[in-house]
Amino acid sequence: MDKLDYLLKGYIHTHSGFQVHQTFNNLIISREGDLKWNFKDSNFIKLPVCDYILII
């Protein structure tokens, strides 16, 4: 991993495996930083605050 930037795709899933949002699509990131998600699904509906799984 000698490159400075990386291309990220990230998906949010519930514990039951249901995909609720493709949060990051072709996001250019560096080695350090924060990823934030506003707890909204793909239809911009606010989801309950609980534990979700981020698959990158």
ChimeraX attribute file (.defattr): number of C-alpha atoms within 10 A of each C-alpha:
attribute: neighborCount
match mode: 1-to-1
recipient: residues
	/A:1	6
	/A:2	5
	/A:3	7
	/A:4	9
	/A:5	12
	/A:6	13
	/A:7	11
	/A:8	14
	/A:9	14
	/A:10	15
	/A:11	15
	/A:12	21
	/A:13	17
	/A:14	14
	/A:15	11
	/A:16	8
	/A:17	10
	/A:18	10
	/A:19	17
	/A:20	17
	/A:21	19
	/A:22	16
	/A:23	22
	/A:24	17
	/A:25	12
	/A:26	10
	/A:27	13
	/A:28	12
	/A:29	14
	/A:30	13
	/A:31	10
	/A:32	6
	/A:33	7
	/A:34	6
	/A:35	8
	/A:36	8
	/A:37	10
	/A:38	9
	/A:39	17
	/A:40	14
	/A:41	16
	/A:42	11
	/A:43	8
	/A:44	10
	/A:45	9
	/A:46	11
	/A:47	11
	/A:48	8
	/A:49	7
	/A:50	8
	/A:51	9
	/A:52	15
	/A:53	14
	/A:54	14
	/A:55	12
	/A:56	12
